[in-house]
Amino acid sequence: MRYNEYAGDNILRDAFQLYRRNNLTRSQQAFSRRILGMGPSYYSCMVTRNRQPSRRVLETLMSVTKTIMAAFVGNQHFRQPYAENLNQAYDQLEQLVARINVEMTFVEVMDDLQVLEDA
């Protein structure tokens, strides 16, 4: 069995919606290029085909998300009560990083199982 056969939710769709909702990306093409490090049609193709991202794409998504979170922490308004949007975006990105960690662990387990099945 492969990871794609087990994964239910599409993490890319959820990540794009989070980035879009928080005005961190303007379009699917920009998300594909700037956030995922792929070609401009990568996101739309993956979602249309209901495919899960590779480990490399998950790692890129995590790295970019953590970089954005670090920029938020450096903002003088971070965690101030009046900076509700900034704080909310940070919390949502933090949840995304936790989910990516789970997805990457799942990918590793599925890869290990595939190796055992092939042996």
N, C-alpha and C positions, 0 to 999 in steps of 0.2 A: 504494500500500500504506500501511496505517496502522500506527502503533506497536503497537496491540493485536494485530495479526496476526503480528508478529515476536516479541514478548515471550513467553518460555516460563514462567518462574517467576513466581509472584505475590508481588511485593514486600510487599504489604499483609499477606498471610498470614504471611510470614516475620517482618515487623516486629512484628505482633501477638504471635506466639509468643515472640519475643525479649523484648518488654515484659512479657508474662505470666510467663514463666519467671523473670524478674528482679524480679517483684513491683512493677512500675512501672505496672501497670493491673490493674483487677479484673475487667473484663468487656469484651465486644465493644462494648457501647453506650458505656462510658466511653472506650474507645480511639477510637471514632468521634468523640465529642464533644471530649474533652480533648486528644487527641494529633493527630487529623487535622483538627479544626475543622469537622466536618460534623455532619449529623443523626445520631441514635442508631442508625439502621439502615443507615447508609452502608456500614460494613465488611462486614456480613453479606450485603448485596445485591451488593456488588462481588465478593466471594469466590464466592458462589453462582453468579453469572453469569460468573465467570472473566474479569472485566474488569480492566484496568490503570488506575491512578489518573491523574488529570490532572496537568499540570505544577504547578498551584496546590497540589494536595494533597501532591505530592512536596516542594514547597518548605516547606509547613507541617510535614510530618513531619520534614524536615531541621532546621528552626528549633527545633522542640520538642526534638528529640534533642540538638542542640548545647547547648540551655539546660540540659538534664538533665546532660549531660557536664560543663558548667561548674560545676554545683552539686557534682558528684562531686569535681572537682579542688579545690574549696574546702573539702572535708571534711578535717579534720585527720588522719583515718585513711587517706586516699588513698595508695596505693602502699606502705602498710605491709604487711609479710609476713603479718600476722595478719588483714588485711582482704581475704581471698580473694574473697568474694562481691562486694564493692564493686569490686575491681580487675577481676574477670572481667566484671561488667556493663559497666564502662567500655569494656573492650576490645571487647566485642560491639557496643556502641553505636557505637564508632569504625568498626568494619567496616560497620555499617549505613549510616553517613554516606558512606563510600566507595562503597557500592553505590548509594545514592541519587544521588550525583554521576554515576555511570555511566549510570543510568537517565535522568536529566535530559538528559545529552548525547545519549543515544539518541533521546529524544523530540524534541529539537531537530533532529537529522539527519533523522528521519522527517518532521517538519513541513516542512523545507526540500525534501525529495524530493517531497512532496505538492504543494508550490507549483510545483516544476518540471514535474511531470506535468500539473498543471492549466493551465500556460501554453501 
